[in-house]
Amino acid sequence: MPASFPASVPAVLGTVLACLVAAAGAMARGEEGDLGTDRDAFTPSTHTVAPGVLLHEASYVFIDNLAGRPTNNYPEWLLRIGATDWLEWRFGVNYGVGSQGNVVTSVEVGEGTLDGSTLYETSILYGLKVNVTAQQGWRPESCFILEATTPAYGDVFGTSPVATYVAGWELANGWRLDGAIRYAYAEGFVDWFSRWTPSAVLRIPVTDRWEVHAEWFGSSTAGLTDNTSRPFFSPGTHYMVTKNMEIGLRVGWGLTDEAAPFFSDAGLGWRW
């Protein structure tokens, strides 16, 4: 069995969240409201950003890989720019170091290696998100995301196109059920391959400011010499510090021998 994640990780996450709380506490408090960040869970939000609004999202991600060094990703920064009532533009940047790629966030990279060797990559992200349907009866609210990631530095090069369709329902009790399917065409060390990633999340508001969720998602490859299937179970939470700032934490555990035993994702959203 792989070794458990380092004991320093909880301390690091606690420090990150404490800093976020301190920084956010310096801002004036306002009325509550969900920002609809895409980093809140693996499944994106079904909302686009309102016209003229900027939404910044950032995270620190730790993945305890089965072999070799763990993966560390930061800042996973994403800027969402509201263009119209139905369209937003998306730009981002991330640096990742570790092995076995990254399959627990929306940052798409190559699959990496399974022999424990290290993968480095700095990548930029760009794309758009559009509203498709509004909730009406059994018809869900839905959005379509089309974006690409291009490595600027690292061991694997080649722009990876990524398409995501997300749909969900707000339930009568205030809970929300969302699901998504993501397809990516990415570059491995030998050849290009396809990655399919379905997900489903149940979001439960606890107070006007505090929400918890439970999520399942899985990543399956096609076109590699050794294809992988990596399902995860992931609970998480976020808290609205102000009407324009959200902090959140989600963790997860792999459900098969091919999946990483543990990951964590601590971050924030800031509406401007």
C-alpha positions in Angstrom: 0.0 0.0 0.0 1.3 3.5 -0.7 2.5 5.7 2.1 0.0 8.2 3.6 0.3 11.8 2.6 2.9 13.8 4.5 1.9 15.0 8.0 2.9 18.6 7.0 0.1 18.8 4.4 -2.8 19.5 6.9 -0.6 22.2 8.5 0.1 23.8 5.1 -3.6 23.7 4.2 -4.5 25.2 7.5 -2.0 28.0 7.0 -3.4 28.7 3.5 -6.9 28.9 4.7 -6.0 31.1 7.7 -4.2 33.5 5.4 -7.2 33.6 3.1 -9.6 34.3 6.0 -7.3 37.1 7.3 -7.0 38.7 3.9 -10.8 38.5 3.3 -11.6 39.7 6.8 -10.0 43.0 5.9 -12.6 43.6 3.3 -16.0 45.2 4.1 -18.7 42.6 4.7 -21.8 42.7 2.6 -24.9 40.8 1.7 -24.5 37.0 1.2 -24.6 35.3 -2.2 -23.0 32.4 -4.0 -20.3 33.4 -6.5 -20.8 30.3 -8.7 -17.1 29.5 -8.9 -15.9 26.7 -11.1 -13.2 25.7 -8.6 -15.7 25.0 -5.8 -15.9 21.4 -7.0 -14.6 19.3 -9.9 -18.1 19.8 -11.5 -18.2 23.4 -12.8 -21.0 25.8 -12.0 -23.9 26.0 -14.4 -23.7 29.8 -14.3 -21.8 32.3 -16.4 -20.4 35.5 -15.0 -22.6 38.6 -15.3 -21.7 41.2 -18.0 -19.0 43.6 -16.8 -18.0 41.4 -13.8 -14.6 39.8 -13.2 -14.4 36.6 -11.2 -10.9 35.5 -10.1 -10.4 31.9 -8.9 -7.2 30.3 -7.5 -6.2 27.1 -5.7 -3.3 25.1 -4.3 -3.8 21.4 -5.1 -1.9 18.5 -3.6 -2.2 15.0 -5.0 -0.7 12.0 -3.2 0.3 9.8 -6.1 0.6 6.1 -6.1 4.3 6.2 -7.0 7.0 8.8 -7.0 6.7 12.4 -5.8 3.3 14.0 -5.1 1.8 16.5 -7.5 1.6 20.1 -6.4 -0.3 22.7 -8.5 -0.5 26.4 -8.0 -2.0 29.0 -8.4 -4.5 27.4 -10.8 -5.6 31.0 -11.4 -8.6 31.5 -13.6 -10.1 34.9 -14.6 -13.7 34.8 -15.8 -14.9 37.9 -17.6 -18.6 38.5 -18.1 -19.2 39.6 -21.8 -23.0 39.2 -22.2 -25.9 37.7 -20.4 -25.0 34.3 -21.9 -21.2 34.5 -22.6 -18.0 34.7 -20.5 -14.3 34.7 -21.5 -11.8 32.6 -19.6 -8.1 33.0 -19.1 -5.8 31.3 -16.7 -2.3 30.1 -15.8 -0.9 27.2 -13.6 2.4 25.6 -12.6 2.4 21.9 -11.8 5.2 19.7 -10.5 4.9 16.0 -9.8 4.1 12.7 -11.5 1.1 10.9 -13.1 -0.4 14.1 -14.4 -3.4 15.9 -12.9 -6.9 14.4 -12.9 -8.7 16.1 -10.0 -9.1 19.7 -11.2 -10.1 21.5 -14.4 -6.4 22.1 -15.3 -5.7 19.7 -18.2 -2.2 18.3 -18.6 -0.6 15.2 -20.1 -1.0 11.9 -18.4 2.5 11.9 -17.1 4.4 8.7 -16.2 3.6 5.8 -14.0 7.2 5.0 -13.0 7.5 7.7 -10.4 9.5 10.1 -12.6 8.8 13.8 -12.3 6.6 15.9 -14.6 6.9 19.7 -14.8 4.6 22.0 -16.6 3.6 25.6 -16.8 0.5 26.1 -18.8 -1.9 28.8 -19.9 -5.6 28.4 -20.4 -8.0 30.3 -22.6 -11.6 29.8 -23.7 -15.2 30.7 -23.3 -18.4 29.5 -21.4 -21.9 30.0 -22.7 -25.4 29.5 -21.2 -27.3 26.8 -23.0 -30.6 26.4 -21.2 -32.4 27.8 -18.1 -34.1 25.5 -15.6 -37.8 25.0 -16.4 -39.6 22.0 -14.9 -37.5 18.9 -15.6 -35.3 20.8 -18.1 -32.0 21.6 -16.3 -30.0 24.8 -16.3 -26.9 24.1 -18.4 -23.7 25.6 -19.8 -21.1 24.6 -22.3 -17.4 25.3 -21.8 -14.8 25.2 -24.7 -11.2 26.0 -23.8 -7.7 24.9 -24.4 -4.5 24.6 -22.4 -1.1 25.3 -23.9 2.2 24.4 -22.1 4.6 27.3 -21.9 7.3 25.2 -20.3 7.7 21.6 -19.2 8.2 18.0 -20.2 5.0 17.7 -22.4 4.1 20.1 -25.2 1.0 20.4 -27.4 -2.2 22.4 -27.0 -5.0 20.3 -25.4 -8.6 21.2 -26.4 -11.1 20.6 -23.7 -15.0 20.6 -24.0 -17.3 20.4 -21.0 -21.1 20.2 -20.8 -22.6 20.8 -17.3 -26.3 20.7 -16.3 -28.1 20.8 -13.0 -31.3 21.4 -11.0 -32.0 23.6 -8.0 -34.3 21.4 -5.8 -37.3 22.5 -3.8 -35.4 22.3 -0.5 -32.6 24.6 -1.7 -30.2 21.7 -2.5 -28.6 21.6 -5.9 -27.8 18.5 -8.1 -25.3 19.1 -10.9 -23.6 16.7 -13.4 -21.0 17.2 -16.1 -19.1 15.4 -18.8 -15.7 16.6 -19.9 -13.7 15.5 -23.0 -10.0 16.4 -23.4 -7.5 15.5 -26.2 -4.1 15.6 -24.6 -0.5 14.7 -25.3 1.2 11.9 -23.5 4.9 10.9 -23.6 4.3 8.5 -26.5 1.2 9.7 -28.4 -2.0 11.8 -28.1 -4.9 10.3 -26.2 -8.5 11.0 -25.2 -9.7 11.5 -21.6 -13.4 11.3 -20.6 -14.4 12.6 -17.2 -17.9 12.4 -15.9 -18.9 13.9 -12.6 -21.9 14.5 -10.3 -22.2 16.7 -7.2 -24.9 17.4 -4.6 -24.6 20.8 -3.0 -26.3 21.5 0.3 -26.5 25.0 1.8 -26.1 25.0 5.6 -26.5 28.7 6.1 -26.7 31.8 3.9 -22.9 31.9 3.8 -21.8 28.2 4.2 -22.3 25.3 1.8 -21.1 21.7 1.8 -21.1 19.2 -1.0 -20.5 15.5 -1.9 -19.1 14.6 -5.3 -18.2 11.6 -7.5 -16.0 12.0 -10.5 -13.9 9.7 -12.6 -11.2 9.9 -15.3 -10.8 7.3 -18.1 -8.3 7.4 -20.9 -8.4 5.9 -24.4 -5.5 5.7 -26.8 -2.7 5.0 -24.4 -0.6 1.9 -24.2 -1.8 1.5 -20.6 -5.2 3.1 -20.3 -6.3 4.2 -16.8 -9.6 4.5 -15.0 -9.5 6.7 -11.8 -12.7 7.3 -9.9 -12.8 9.5 -6.8 -15.1 10.4 -3.9 -14.8 14.0 -2.8 -16.5 16.0 -0.1 -16.0 19.7 0.2 -17.2 23.1 1.6 -17.0 26.8 0.9 -17.8 29.8 3.0 -18.7 33.3 1.8 -16.5 35.7 3.8 -18.0 38.7 2.1 -20.5 39.1 -0.7 -17.5 39.2 -3.1 -15.1 36.6 -1.6 -15.4 32.9 -1.1 -12.9 30.5 0.5 -13.2 26.7 0.1 -11.6 23.3 0.7 -12.3 20.0 -0.9 -10.5 16.7 -0.4 -10.9 13.3 -2.1 -9.9 9.6 -2.1 -9.3 7.3 -5.0 -11.8 4.4 -5.2 -9.5 2.0 -7.2 -5.9 0.8 -7.2 -5.2 3.1 -10.2 -6.4 6.3 -8.5 -4.4 8.5 -6.2 -5.1 7.6 -2.6 -5.7 11.3 -1.5 -5.9 14.8 -2.8 -6.7 18.2 -1.4 -7.7 21.5 -3.0 -7.7 24.8 -1.0 -8.6 28.1 -2.7 -10.7 31.1 -3.1 -13.0 33.1 -5.4 -13.0 36.8 -5.7 -15.6 38.8 -7.6 -14.7 42.2 -8.8 
